[in-house]
């Protein structure tokens, strides 16, 4: 489990492909504190640390992950949002995040509001019941509050600190982002669906 509070940025140094899998070698100041087999969120995707050497560690994304996330487009030089898994005695500063991406969204608008930067994302209408006005949404691993919510769009406002300490700094219109909708909302939607089919 994660909280959507980014602890560091990582830079992809190398990408390799084996079968339907993609392996990423990522450089980060977090590397020295990691352990092999540890779960680490990458742009909101929970991936397992496979090896560590100096300040570079290795993770692999399998076919299922590549189909549902933007990891298939990651390339050398890209900056990745990183968050270690939470501990039971951690403060919950964001919201409960599983690291299980539901799908991707597309940035359709970016506006500098002279104190914050607003990003609007288009998403699949299939997920419309899982997002509410002023509700939590995880975008590229960042816990944010959604507003101006419609059946296929929502907007978030990024404060300057978050902008400079995450890869929102390099996010532009038409870029793809990973979306994980609120865990509690998913359970409520599922319960409602099951009960209505009885």
C-alpha positions, 0 to 999 in steps of 0.5 A: 500500500502507498499514500500517493506522496512522492518521495523522490524522482528516478531517471531511467538510464536503460530499457531492455525487452525480453519477450513481452516484458520490459526491464527498466534500470533507474537511477535515484537517491532512493536506491541506497535505501532499497532492498531486493524484493521491495515494492516501490511505486513508479508513476503509481505502478507497484513494481518489485526491486530486482537488483541494486548496484550503486545508485541504480536499481532494476525493475520489470513490467510484465505484459499485463502492466504494460497494457494498462499503464503508460510504462510501455512508452517509458524511455531513457531519460524519462523522470519517474515518480517514486514512492516506497510502500507505507509502514503501519506507523506512517502518517497517511498524508495522501490517501490509500493507494494500492499501486494497481493502475486502473487505466491511463488518461490523457492531458488535454489542458495545462494552465498556469494560474499564477500560483498553481498549475491546473491540468485537465485529463480525459479518461475512459467513461467506463470509470465515471462512477469511480470519481467524484467532485473533490474526491481523491485521485492518483495521477502518476502516483501522486495523490490529488483532489479532482474537481470540474469532474465530468463523465470523461474529464477531471481537473487537478491543481498542482502547487509549486512544491509538487510541480518541482518535486514530481514529473508534473514538471515535464508533463505536457498536453497529449501526454499519457498518465497513469490513473488509480481511482479511489479504493473505497469508491471501487468497493462501493461501485462493486457492491452497488453493481452486485446488489442491483443484479440480484 
